[in-house]
Amino acid sequence: MRIWLNKHFGFSKGEFNGLLFLILIIIVIKAIPIIYGYYKPLEKDDPNLLAQIQKLEVADQEYADYSRDRIENAATEKTVKLFKFDPNTLDATGWQQLGLSPKQAAAIVNYTGKGGRFRKPEDLQKMYTISPTVYKKILPYVNINEQPADIAKNFKVFEKKAYTAKTVMVDINTADSAQLDEIKGIGGTFAKRIIKYRERLGGFYKKEQLLEVYGLDSAKYSEIESQIAVGAVTLKTVNVNTANFNDLKANPYLSYKQINAILQYRKQHGNFADLADLKKVVILNQQVIDKIAPYISF
């Protein structure tokens, strides 16, 4: 840069150094406000000033509310007309003539329209829409008509009748999901589970087997017990002497170990003659044999 300036403008070394110094001063002057603004501590708001501002805002709001109320009251006072009235039957126009605003009148009409009733003149004090000033003005003009004593005779006394639900009796061996759904306490989900378990078993031979259905506990069973029946049906059986592993594993009462034990015993000792032979399988107890007995043949 010095060579270029010297070539075109004839700058000496001292003049060039002076130019650089001048440029440096200009940069420092420009940077001072930025640096000062960055490191300058934030000024905290005066708490007293904030409190005064808040007081002024509250005062302004109160004055605005006061002015609005005065305008509304002035507008209504011009049209106030006092007359004898029944607060239970007076319409919105009548309430406005008594000095209430349209919103106040609508609130009272809405109250009586929904069944609200003034039993005595003093009940008007309970309405927040009626100010104490207005209440004092209209109280002498309240005239509540008494209900005739014989009106009650026109109403029939409601007799509570015990509702007896129609009891259904459903055969859990033949019912489809729609019929099972008619049982009080059994929804669509339980109906599907019952059918699925029935197909896996090969049919139910007693009601209590429903307790083996997933999610159907003793409380639910007590609720539905009087609505179900087990009809005469031929249970699906498996020949224990010809069945393979897959044939026996469908039965929910047999574990995989017990099935393997049955097949190994048959392989070593030959076919089973009756239930007594099944007792010879070591891991089969009497409880398991009793459960599988209706579902096997020899």
Backbone bond lengths (Angstrom), bond angles and torsions (degrees), N, CA, C in turn:
res aa  C-N    CA-C-N  psi(-1)  N-CA   C-N-CA  omega(-1)  CA-C   N-CA-C  phi
1 M - - - 1.463 - - 1.534 110.83 -
2 R 1.376 116.61 -40.41 1.474 120.57 178.69 1.507 110.62 -61.57
3 I 1.350 116.84 -41.33 1.471 120.95 -179.63 1.514 110.23 -63.07
4 W 1.332 115.87 -41.22 1.477 119.96 -179.07 1.524 110.81 -65.16
5 L 1.376 116.32 -43.46 1.464 119.86 178.96 1.530 111.67 -65.45
6 N 1.321 115.73 -40.06 1.467 120.06 179.99 1.521 111.43 -66.57
7 K 1.345 114.59 -35.30 1.460 119.67 -178.56 1.505 111.65 -70.05
8 H 1.346 116.97 -41.68 1.467 120.65 -173.51 1.520 113.46 -96.44
9 F 1.341 117.48 -29.34 1.450 119.67 -175.16 1.522 113.07 -120.87
10 G 1.302 118.87 -6.78 1.459 121.43 178.32 1.504 113.13 71.66
11 F 1.342 118.43 37.61 1.470 123.20 178.84 1.525 108.78 -75.03
12 S 1.364 113.62 134.21 1.458 119.42 172.62 1.528 108.84 -85.97
13 K 1.351 114.45 176.22 1.454 119.08 179.30 1.515 111.37 -65.62
14 G 1.334 117.89 -40.81 1.463 120.80 179.40 1.520 112.19 -66.50
15 E 1.347 115.65 -39.61 1.472 118.86 179.01 1.525 110.89 -66.65
16 F 1.318 115.64 -38.26 1.466 119.27 178.53 1.522 111.51 -63.76
17 N 1.366 116.87 -42.36 1.456 120.56 178.24 1.519 110.77 -64.48
18 G 1.332 116.35 -37.17 1.466 120.01 178.00 1.521 111.70 -64.41
19 L 1.352 115.84 -39.49 1.469 120.14 177.99 1.521 111.06 -62.89
20 L 1.330 116.09 -42.82 1.466 119.12 178.56 1.519 111.27 -62.90
21 F 1.333 116.96 -41.20 1.466 120.82 179.51 1.534 111.07 -63.11
22 L 1.351 115.36 -39.27 1.470 119.90 178.80 1.531 111.22 -64.27
23 I 1.328 114.62 -42.27 1.476 118.70 179.07 1.537 110.16 -63.65
24 L 1.325 117.32 -39.59 1.459 121.87 179.54 1.528 110.84 -62.76
25 I 1.328 116.29 -41.71 1.470 120.43 179.15 1.529 110.42 -62.71
26 I 1.338 116.31 -42.96 1.477 120.16 179.36 1.531 110.91 -61.09
27 I 1.335 116.62 -42.14 1.473 120.52 179.51 1.518 110.51 -63.68
28 V 1.364 117.18 -42.78 1.463 120.80 179.94 1.523 110.51 -62.95
29 I 1.344 117.60 -42.97 1.469 121.21 -179.76 1.528 110.66 -62.32
30 K 1.326 116.10 -40.95 1.467 120.01 179.37 1.544 111.77 -68.02
31 A 1.334 116.50 -32.13 1.470 119.83 -175.05 1.520 113.17 -82.89
32 I 1.343 117.09 -22.44 1.473 120.07 -176.39 1.527 112.16 -57.67
33 P 1.360 122.01 -48.88 1.477 120.32 179.93 1.536 112.62 -60.27
34 I 1.340 115.32 -37.74 1.470 119.02 -178.96 1.525 110.57 -66.05
35 I 1.359 115.41 -46.06 1.464 119.64 -179.60 1.525 110.83 -65.91
36 Y 1.311 116.46 -39.52 1.472 120.73 -179.55 1.540 110.51 -65.38
37 G 1.328 115.39 -42.32 1.466 118.75 179.03 1.520 112.69 -65.46
38 Y 1.330 117.06 -31.17 1.470 121.30 -178.69 1.524 111.44 -72.67
39 Y 1.359 115.48 -42.23 1.463 119.87 -176.85 1.524 114.05 -94.76
40 K 1.314 117.76 -4.36 1.467 120.38 -179.15 1.525 109.21 -67.88
41 P 1.324 120.09 129.13 1.486 122.35 179.36 1.523 111.03 -66.46
42 L 1.374 114.47 143.79 1.456 120.03 179.46 1.514 110.10 -69.05
43 E 1.297 115.59 136.84 1.452 120.75 178.15 1.515 109.54 -84.07
44 K 1.305 117.03 127.28 1.459 121.97 179.31 1.519 110.38 -81.43
45 D 1.325 113.35 142.29 1.461 118.71 177.96 1.519 109.83 -67.66
46 D 1.297 114.86 142.33 1.464 121.05 177.58 1.524 109.16 -70.48
47 P 1.367 119.21 118.39 1.480 121.04 -179.97 1.514 112.68 -57.24
48 N 1.324 116.28 -37.87 1.466 119.41 180.00 1.521 111.20 -64.32
49 L 1.354 114.95 -37.91 1.459 118.90 179.81 1.524 111.06 -67.33
50 L 1.369 115.96 -39.84 1.464 119.40 177.96 1.518 111.28 -63.99
51 A 1.335 116.74 -40.31 1.464 120.41 179.59 1.516 111.03 -63.48
52 Q 1.336 115.53 -39.89 1.467 119.38 179.25 1.527 111.04 -65.39
53 I 1.349 115.20 -39.74 1.466 119.19 179.44 1.530 110.55 -63.71
54 Q 1.356 116.01 -42.77 1.464 119.80 179.16 1.524 111.49 -63.40
55 K 1.356 116.32 -39.93 1.459 119.40 178.00 1.519 111.36 -62.61
56 L 1.349 115.34 -39.93 1.462 119.11 178.91 1.527 110.92 -64.85
57 E 1.358 116.50 -39.47 1.468 119.68 179.60 1.522 110.44 -65.04
58 V 1.358 116.70 -43.17 1.468 119.97 178.91 1.515 111.03 -63.57
59 A 1.344 115.26 -42.14 1.469 119.11 179.59 1.520 111.26 -63.07
60 D 1.347 116.05 -41.00 1.464 119.66 178.56 1.517 111.07 -62.97
61 Q 1.371 116.85 -41.05 1.456 120.17 -179.19 1.527 110.59 -66.46
62 E 1.360 115.91 -42.50 1.464 119.56 179.18 1.523 111.23 -63.44
63 Y 1.311 114.94 -38.53 1.462 118.09 179.52 1.526 110.50 -67.43
64 A 1.359 115.85 -38.73 1.463 119.21 178.95 1.523 110.56 -64.49
65 D 1.373 116.25 -42.85 1.462 119.40 178.34 1.526 110.91 -64.00
66 Y 1.342 115.74 -40.68 1.472 119.85 -179.68 1.525 110.53 -63.92
67 S 1.335 115.15 -42.37 1.467 119.33 -179.60 1.519 110.79 -65.17
68 R 1.343 116.66 -41.13 1.461 119.89 -179.62 1.519 110.73 -64.51
69 D 1.377 115.76 -42.70 1.463 119.04 178.88 1.530 111.64 -63.21
70 R 1.328 114.96 -38.77 1.461 117.91 -179.77 1.523 110.97 -66.60
71 I 1.346 115.37 -38.06 1.462 119.14 179.06 1.524 110.35 -65.52
72 E 1.378 115.50 -43.16 1.467 118.59 -179.99 1.526 110.96 -66.31
73 N 1.344 114.89 -42.00 1.459 117.70 -179.88 1.521 111.66 -65.57
74 A 1.355 115.21 -38.67 1.463 118.60 179.06 1.513 110.91 -64.16
75 A 1.364 114.61 -37.88 1.464 118.32 -179.03 1.522 111.24 -68.48
76 T 1.348 115.92 -36.95 1.463 118.64 -178.05 1.521 112.22 -78.48
77 E 1.370 116.54 -33.44 1.455 118.93 -178.00 1.523 112.65 -63.84
78 K 1.338 114.40 -26.22 1.459 117.71 179.85 1.522 111.97 -68.10
79 T 1.380 115.42 -26.94 1.462 118.76 -174.55 1.538 111.98 -111.20
80 V 1.339 119.07 10.62 1.462 121.65 -178.41 1.521 109.68 -65.22
81 K 1.322 114.51 131.08 1.457 121.24 178.23 1.523 107.53 -139.98
82 L 1.325 116.79 113.94 1.455 121.39 -177.11 1.524 110.21 -91.24
83 F 1.342 116.21 136.34 1.454 122.04 -178.59 1.524 108.84 -158.83
84 K 1.305 115.91 162.52 1.454 120.98 177.62 1.531 109.40 -66.48
85 F 1.321 117.27 134.08 1.468 119.51 -177.59 1.523 110.31 -152.44
86 D 1.351 113.20 155.23 1.459 121.37 173.68 1.528 107.36 -104.85
87 P 1.332 120.25 112.71 1.471 121.59 -176.46 1.525 113.76 -62.58
88 N 1.321 117.26 -17.16 1.465 119.96 179.91 1.517 112.86 -80.30
89 T 1.344 117.13 -18.09 1.468 120.35 -176.72 1.519 112.57 -122.77
90 L 1.322 118.92 -7.55 1.466 122.03 -176.92 1.519 110.43 -67.89
91 D 1.339 117.11 136.58 1.459 121.17 -180.00 1.526 110.16 -88.89
92 A 1.344 115.57 178.93 1.462 120.73 -175.88 1.526 111.93 -63.37
93 T 1.338 116.79 -37.62 1.471 119.96 179.69 1.524 110.41 -62.45
94 G 1.320 116.97 -41.49 1.453 120.87 179.44 1.517 112.44 -63.47
95 W 1.324 116.69 -40.44 1.470 120.05 178.63 1.527 110.89 -65.78
96 Q 1.330 116.57 -36.55 1.463 119.46 177.69 1.526 111.14 -66.84
97 Q 1.319 117.46 -35.70 1.462 120.38 177.16 1.525 111.43 -65.45
98 L 1.338 116.16 -26.05 1.466 120.19 178.16 1.524 112.75 -80.97
99 G 1.350 117.02 -5.61 1.462 120.12 175.37 1.507 115.09 115.63
100 L 1.333 118.17 4.23 1.458 120.22 179.41 1.521 110.35 -89.26
101 S 1.338 115.79 152.42 1.455 120.58 176.09 1.532 109.62 -74.85
102 P 1.336 118.11 163.79 1.474 120.05 178.60 1.530 113.00 -55.90
103 K 1.340 117.47 -40.37 1.469 119.71 -179.76 1.526 110.73 -66.71
104 Q 1.335 116.89 -41.76 1.463 120.18 179.45 1.520 110.98 -64.35
105 A 1.341 115.73 -42.38 1.463 119.97 179.24 1.527 110.81 -63.53
106 A 1.339 116.18 -41.73 1.462 120.04 -179.64 1.518 111.30 -63.78
107 A 1.342 117.60 -36.01 1.464 120.81 -179.67 1.525 111.26 -65.02
108 I 1.335 117.16 -40.12 1.465 119.81 -179.70 1.526 110.84 -71.18
109 V 1.339 116.85 -41.66 1.467 120.46 178.70 1.526 110.04 -62.68
110 N 1.334 116.64 -38.06 1.465 121.15 177.35 1.532 110.59 -63.91
111 Y 1.328 116.64 -37.49 1.464 121.79 178.64 1.529 111.12 -64.02
112 T 1.323 116.91 -47.75 1.476 119.40 -179.56 1.525 111.48 -72.50
113 G 1.346 116.54 -30.19 1.465 119.63 179.12 1.509 112.89 -67.01
114 K 1.345 117.38 -26.90 1.465 121.58 179.94 1.526 112.58 -91.96
115 G 1.332 116.13 10.63 1.461 119.05 176.59 1.509 114.80 104.98
116 G 1.360 117.01 -2.51 1.453 119.76 177.62 1.527 110.56 -66.55
117 R 1.324 116.76 147.77 1.468 119.54 -175.03 1.519 110.41 -144.95
118 F 1.330 114.41 140.09 1.462 121.97 174.05 1.531 108.02 -95.47
119 R 1.334 116.41 115.11 1.457 120.54 -178.49 1.523 111.86 -84.03
120 K 1.319 116.26 -29.24 1.460 121.44 -179.61 1.523 108.37 -146.46
121 P 1.342 118.51 159.77 1.468 121.07 -177.43 1.522 113.36 -55.73
122 E 1.328 117.11 -35.33 1.462 120.02 -177.54 1.529 112.73 -64.60
123 D 1.329 116.83 -17.48 1.471 120.13 179.19 1.513 112.34 -63.95
124 L 1.334 117.21 -19.60 1.466 120.61 179.68 1.525 111.78 -63.63
125 Q 1.351 116.64 -23.53 1.459 120.05 179.91 1.531 111.83 -65.81
126 K 1.333 116.06 -22.30 1.465 120.19 -177.98 1.524 112.35 -74.12
127 M 1.331 116.65 -16.80 1.460 120.37 -179.18 1.524 108.71 -83.16
128 Y 1.339 116.02 117.18 1.458 119.97 -178.42 1.525 112.24 -67.05
129 T 1.333 117.01 -18.67 1.461 120.42 -178.93 1.526 112.54 -76.62
130 I 1.331 116.91 -15.16 1.465 120.87 179.71 1.526 108.14 -100.70
131 S 1.319 117.31 112.00 1.455 121.62 -179.13 1.528 109.82 -72.08
132 P 1.340 117.26 159.91 1.470 120.21 178.14 1.526 113.05 -57.65
133 T 1.330 116.19 -34.98 1.475 119.61 179.98 1.517 111.01 -65.36
134 V 1.344 115.65 -47.44 1.459 119.97 179.97 1.524 110.27 -65.86
135 Y 1.340 116.16 -38.25 1.474 120.21 -179.72 1.529 111.22 -59.27
136 K 1.334 116.32 -43.92 1.471 119.77 179.77 1.528 111.51 -63.63
137 K 1.344 116.36 -34.91 1.460 119.72 -178.34 1.527 112.26 -70.75
138 I 1.329 116.83 -41.26 1.464 120.12 -171.93 1.515 113.41 -92.86
139 L 1.365 118.16 -13.20 1.462 121.03 -175.90 1.534 113.21 -55.56
140 P 1.364 119.59 -43.08 1.478 119.04 -179.05 1.529 113.79 -65.61
141 Y 1.342 116.54 -14.82 1.468 119.82 -174.82 1.530 112.21 -101.61
142 V 1.319 117.12 -0.13 1.471 119.97 -179.40 1.516 109.54 -73.37
143 N 1.327 115.69 128.89 1.466 121.26 -179.24 1.530 107.89 -137.01
144 I 1.330 115.96 91.86 1.468 121.21 -177.47 1.514 109.34 -86.01
145 N 1.318 116.10 119.93 1.468 121.37 179.33 1.521 109.29 -75.83
146 E 1.309 116.02 127.11 1.464 120.68 178.20 1.516 110.14 -73.78
147 Q 1.322 115.98 144.36 1.465 120.56 175.93 1.523 109.75 -72.92
148 P 1.319 117.84 135.10 1.469 119.56 176.46 1.507 110.89 -59.01
149 A 1.324 115.38 143.36 1.466 120.15 -176.29 1.514 112.34 -66.21
150 D 1.354 115.54 -25.21 1.462 117.66 -175.41 1.526 112.72 -87.82
151 I 1.361 117.77 2.71 1.467 118.51 179.69 1.522 110.37 -65.13
152 A 1.324 114.90 -37.04 1.461 118.23 -178.46 1.513 112.44 -62.31
153 K 1.369 115.92 -23.78 1.461 118.66 -178.99 1.529 111.67 -69.11
154 N 1.347 115.10 -22.63 1.461 118.64 -177.80 1.520 112.75 -77.67
155 F 1.328 115.33 -12.60 1.452 118.87 -179.34 1.519 110.13 -97.74
156 K 1.298 116.30 134.78 1.447 121.08 178.53 1.516 109.23 -81.71
157 V 1.286 115.39 139.79 1.456 120.06 178.06 1.526 108.68 -70.22
158 F 1.327 114.12 126.85 1.461 118.70 -179.44 1.519 109.66 -76.85
159 E 1.297 115.07 123.45 1.451 120.59 179.04 1.519 108.97 -101.49
160 K 1.301 113.84 120.64 1.456 118.98 179.23 1.519 109.90 -76.23
161 K 1.298 115.13 118.57 1.460 120.13 179.98 1.516 109.48 -105.47
162 A 1.279 114.00 136.77 1.460 118.79 179.62 1.520 109.43 -69.55
163 Y 1.316 115.20 127.72 1.460 119.84 179.56 1.518 109.80 -87.88
164 T 1.267 113.61 122.97 1.466 118.80 178.86 1.519 109.00 -112.16
165 A 1.309 114.33 111.66 1.462 118.85 -179.17 1.531 110.29 -68.55
166 K 1.298 114.71 142.74 1.452 120.40 179.79 1.521 109.17 -68.79
167 T 1.321 115.31 121.26 1.459 120.21 -178.00 1.521 109.56 -84.94
168 V 1.332 115.07 129.42 1.459 119.90 177.83 1.528 108.44 -105.66
169 M 1.304 114.60 154.70 1.461 120.36 176.09 1.524 106.67 -125.50
170 V 1.306 115.92 115.90 1.461 121.30 -173.07 1.527 109.33 -117.86
171 D 1.320 114.85 132.26 1.468 121.08 176.62 1.523 107.66 -83.24
172 I 1.322 117.64 112.90 1.465 120.95 -174.90 1.529 112.52 -73.07
173 N 1.326 117.74 -7.70 1.461 119.64 178.29 1.526 112.58 -89.86
174 T 1.328 116.83 -22.52 1.477 119.71 -176.08 1.516 113.05 -119.96
175 A 1.327 118.95 -12.31 1.467 122.10 -174.63 1.520 111.21 -71.00
176 D 1.346 115.54 143.08 1.457 119.90 172.34 1.527 108.60 -89.86
177 S 1.341 116.75 -176.99 1.471 120.11 -175.18 1.523 111.80 -64.42
178 A 1.349 117.71 -35.07 1.468 120.42 -179.82 1.527 110.94 -66.45
179 Q 1.336 116.81 -40.79 1.464 120.56 179.37 1.528 111.23 -69.11
180 L 1.332 117.32 -38.43 1.467 120.45 177.36 1.522 110.72 -66.40
181 D 1.319 116.89 -31.99 1.460 121.50 -179.68 1.530 111.91 -67.27
182 E 1.351 116.55 -20.88 1.469 120.57 178.73 1.531 112.06 -73.40
183 I 1.317 117.43 -16.78 1.461 120.80 178.89 1.528 108.50 -69.90
184 K 1.318 116.89 127.25 1.455 120.94 178.44 1.522 110.10 -65.78
185 G 1.319 115.77 118.64 1.455 121.07 -178.12 1.520 112.84 107.01
186 I 1.333 116.87 -8.88 1.462 121.08 178.46 1.529 108.29 -114.31
187 G 1.311 116.78 116.65 1.456 121.03 177.37 1.511 111.36 -96.71
188 G 1.315 115.83 -170.39 1.460 120.32 -178.56 1.511 113.18 -62.88
189 T 1.338 117.02 -36.14 1.475 120.61 -178.12 1.521 111.08 -65.93
190 F 1.329 116.67 -48.44 1.462 119.86 179.28 1.524 111.26 -65.58
191 A 1.329 117.46 -35.08 1.467 120.59 179.17 1.528 110.33 -60.51
192 K 1.335 116.93 -43.08 1.468 120.77 179.78 1.531 110.45 -66.84
193 R 1.335 117.11 -38.80 1.470 119.85 -179.57 1.523 111.20 -66.85
194 I 1.331 116.86 -38.44 1.472 120.84 -179.77 1.525 110.06 -64.31
195 I 1.333 116.33 -44.97 1.469 120.06 -179.64 1.523 110.64 -64.14
196 K 1.345 116.23 -42.59 1.464 119.88 179.94 1.526 111.16 -62.75
197 Y 1.327 117.96 -41.45 1.464 121.23 -179.87 1.528 110.56 -70.83
198 R 1.341 116.64 -35.40 1.467 120.69 178.11 1.527 110.43 -63.04
199 E 1.332 117.07 -41.21 1.462 120.46 179.30 1.521 111.25 -67.32
200 R 1.324 116.09 -36.73 1.464 119.05 179.30 1.521 111.40 -68.05
201 L 1.334 116.32 -40.03 1.463 120.59 179.63 1.521 112.11 -69.71
202 G 1.338 114.04 -45.58 1.462 119.77 -170.65 1.511 111.24 105.67
203 G 1.363 116.43 15.13 1.454 121.02 -179.97 1.519 111.52 119.05
204 F 1.346 116.70 156.17 1.465 122.02 177.74 1.530 109.46 -97.53
205 Y 1.329 116.21 141.56 1.463 118.62 173.96 1.538 111.74 -112.53
206 K 1.375 116.73 -5.10 1.462 120.44 172.65 1.533 108.80 -156.19
207 K 1.336 114.95 155.16 1.463 120.95 -176.79 1.532 112.12 -60.85
208 E 1.322 115.77 -38.43 1.464 120.39 -172.35 1.529 113.24 -61.24
209 Q 1.338 116.92 -14.28 1.463 118.87 178.75 1.529 111.85 -67.02
210 L 1.330 116.92 -17.37 1.468 119.37 177.16 1.526 111.31 -64.32
211 L 1.318 118.04 -23.82 1.457 121.06 177.82 1.529 111.49 -65.27
212 E 1.328 117.12 -15.07 1.459 121.43 178.84 1.523 111.62 -86.47
213 V 1.330 117.06 -9.02 1.466 121.11 177.34 1.524 108.85 -72.48
214 Y 1.300 116.89 135.18 1.464 121.55 -175.59 1.528 111.05 -57.87
215 G 1.338 116.21 126.20 1.459 121.48 175.89 1.511 114.72 88.03
216 L 1.331 118.67 -10.36 1.458 121.27 -177.88 1.526 107.98 -94.03
217 D 1.336 116.16 97.27 1.456 120.60 -175.92 1.529 111.32 -90.69
218 S 1.328 116.03 -175.85 1.465 121.09 -175.94 1.528 111.76 -66.21
219 A 1.329 117.72 -33.81 1.469 120.35 178.96 1.525 110.52 -65.45
220 K 1.324 116.06 -43.77 1.467 120.07 178.61 1.529 110.44 -66.53
221 Y 1.331 116.43 -39.17 1.464 119.84 179.45 1.528 110.95 -63.16
222 S 1.337 117.59 -41.64 1.469 120.99 178.69 1.524 110.97 -61.34
223 E 1.335 116.14 -32.68 1.464 120.88 -179.08 1.521 112.18 -70.89
224 I 1.329 117.24 -33.39 1.469 120.24 -173.31 1.522 113.02 -106.22
225 E 1.317 118.46 -6.87 1.464 120.93 -172.69 1.524 112.74 -56.21
226 S 1.331 116.95 -40.12 1.469 120.10 -177.22 1.525 112.53 -75.42
227 Q 1.325 117.98 -5.62 1.465 121.35 -176.92 1.522 112.76 -107.25
228 I 1.321 117.27 1.36 1.468 119.62 -175.95 1.522 110.43 -122.99
229 A 1.323 114.72 157.52 1.463 122.00 178.16 1.517 108.41 -145.52
230 V 1.331 115.56 156.95 1.463 121.21 176.37 1.517 107.47 -114.62
231 G 1.330 114.82 104.36 1.451 119.03 -178.67 1.524 112.53 -78.43
232 A 1.321 114.42 166.16 1.472 119.88 178.45 1.517 108.71 -70.05
233 V 1.309 115.84 118.47 1.453 120.88 -179.67 1.527 108.30 -147.40
234 T 1.310 115.28 147.31 1.460 119.68 178.32 1.517 109.46 -79.51
235 L 1.320 115.42 116.77 1.460 119.89 -179.22 1.522 110.54 -72.86
236 K 1.311 115.20 147.77 1.455 120.44 177.92 1.528 108.75 -78.33
237 T 1.345 116.58 122.26 1.465 120.28 -176.66 1.525 111.04 -116.05
238 V 1.326 115.01 161.19 1.472 122.82 178.28 1.528 108.00 -123.87
239 N 1.319 116.37 131.96 1.464 120.97 178.11 1.521 108.77 -74.31
240 V 1.324 115.58 112.50 1.454 120.43 -174.60 1.535 112.09 -67.86
241 N 1.346 117.56 -17.50 1.464 120.32 -178.67 1.521 112.64 -88.35
242 T 1.336 117.52 -14.49 1.472 119.77 179.43 1.525 112.44 -120.37
243 A 1.310 116.93 -9.15 1.463 120.66 -175.25 1.518 111.65 -70.40
244 N 1.334 115.55 145.93 1.462 120.29 173.27 1.533 109.24 -101.10
245 F 1.294 115.41 -174.47 1.464 119.65 -176.15 1.529 111.50 -59.47
246 N 1.332 117.97 -45.69 1.465 121.17 -177.45 1.522 111.91 -64.69
247 D 1.337 117.24 -33.04 1.467 120.20 178.65 1.532 111.10 -65.61
248 L 1.315 116.55 -38.59 1.464 120.36 -175.89 1.538 113.26 -84.27
249 K 1.339 117.25 -25.58 1.462 117.96 -174.67 1.529 112.40 -71.75
250 A 1.329 117.98 -14.06 1.466 120.36 176.83 1.520 111.53 -67.94
251 N 1.334 116.43 -26.15 1.464 120.14 -179.29 1.530 109.33 -73.02
252 P 1.348 118.98 120.69 1.470 121.23 -175.67 1.520 113.83 -71.24
253 Y 1.350 117.56 -9.45 1.454 119.90 -177.01 1.528 112.50 -88.49
254 L 1.328 117.63 -9.84 1.460 120.98 -177.26 1.525 110.10 -109.72
255 S 1.333 115.34 132.90 1.464 120.17 174.70 1.532 108.74 -87.65
256 Y 1.326 115.59 168.45 1.466 119.39 -179.79 1.535 111.36 -62.67
257 K 1.325 116.51 -38.03 1.467 119.70 179.44 1.524 111.05 -64.88
258 Q 1.331 116.76 -39.85 1.463 120.67 -179.61 1.528 110.93 -68.18
259 I 1.344 116.73 -37.46 1.469 120.01 178.18 1.535 109.58 -64.57
260 N 1.319 117.54 -44.94 1.469 120.81 178.71 1.523 111.10 -62.47
261 A 1.344 116.34 -36.42 1.460 120.01 179.27 1.529 110.63 -65.81
262 I 1.333 117.10 -40.37 1.473 121.06 178.74 1.527 110.18 -63.72
263 L 1.333 117.10 -45.62 1.474 120.78 -178.22 1.532 111.14 -66.53
264 Q 1.336 117.33 -39.64 1.467 120.36 179.09 1.525 111.46 -67.34
265 Y 1.343 116.63 -39.53 1.468 119.99 178.88 1.523 109.95 -65.10
266 R 1.340 116.59 -42.21 1.471 119.48 179.40 1.520 110.76 -64.70
267 K 1.320 116.90 -36.93 1.460 121.36 -179.42 1.531 110.92 -67.44
268 Q 1.322 116.41 -35.60 1.464 120.32 -176.42 1.528 112.65 -86.67
269 H 1.359 116.57 -34.27 1.467 119.37 -172.22 1.522 113.76 -115.50
270 G 1.329 117.95 -2.72 1.456 119.53 -179.89 1.520 111.65 93.23
271 N 1.329 116.30 -173.53 1.457 121.67 -176.06 1.524 112.95 -66.55
272 F 1.342 113.02 155.89 1.465 120.13 175.80 1.528 108.71 -84.25
273 A 1.298 115.94 137.95 1.466 119.87 179.13 1.519 111.44 -89.13
274 D 1.310 116.96 -39.65 1.464 121.40 -177.66 1.526 109.19 -159.96
275 L 1.340 115.95 -171.52 1.467 120.87 -179.09 1.522 111.82 -63.58
276 A 1.317 116.00 -29.07 1.470 119.21 -179.77 1.523 110.79 -61.39
277 D 1.346 115.90 -35.69 1.466 118.77 179.03 1.530 111.30 -67.04
278 L 1.347 117.14 -31.46 1.464 119.84 179.18 1.526 111.55 -65.52
279 K 1.321 116.21 -27.61 1.461 119.64 178.99 1.528 111.61 -66.43
280 K 1.330 115.63 -17.45 1.468 119.28 179.89 1.526 111.84 -76.34
281 V 1.348 115.94 -15.80 1.470 118.93 175.07 1.520 106.95 -76.05
282 V 1.319 116.17 119.29 1.462 121.36 -167.81 1.531 112.96 -57.78
283 I 1.323 118.90 -43.49 1.471 120.10 -172.54 1.528 112.96 -87.06
284 L 1.338 117.89 7.06 1.464 121.58 174.58 1.516 109.43 -99.03
285 N 1.363 116.61 111.94 1.462 118.74 176.98 1.523 110.11 -91.37
286 Q 1.323 116.16 173.64 1.458 120.86 -175.61 1.533 111.92 -63.47
287 Q 1.326 117.03 -34.26 1.465 120.45 -179.36 1.526 111.25 -63.42
288 V 1.323 116.74 -44.13 1.468 120.75 178.85 1.524 110.42 -66.19
289 I 1.337 117.14 -41.96 1.470 120.81 -179.78 1.519 110.69 -61.55
290 D 1.344 117.05 -41.15 1.466 120.75 179.44 1.535 110.79 -63.57
291 K 1.332 116.99 -36.39 1.465 119.98 -178.82 1.531 112.04 -71.59
292 I 1.345 117.37 -38.94 1.469 119.58 -176.28 1.520 112.76 -86.63
293 A 1.334 117.72 -13.88 1.462 121.72 -174.97 1.531 112.78 -52.60
294 P 1.361 120.34 -44.92 1.475 118.75 -177.78 1.535 113.41 -68.75
295 Y 1.350 117.42 -12.86 1.467 120.39 -172.73 1.524 113.79 -110.94
296 I 1.362 117.83 9.41 1.460 119.98 178.12 1.507 110.08 -128.27
297 S 1.297 113.72 155.80 1.467 120.20 176.78 1.518 107.61 -135.50
298 F 1.363 115.00 168.50 1.468 120.84 -176.96 1.517 111.17 -121.85
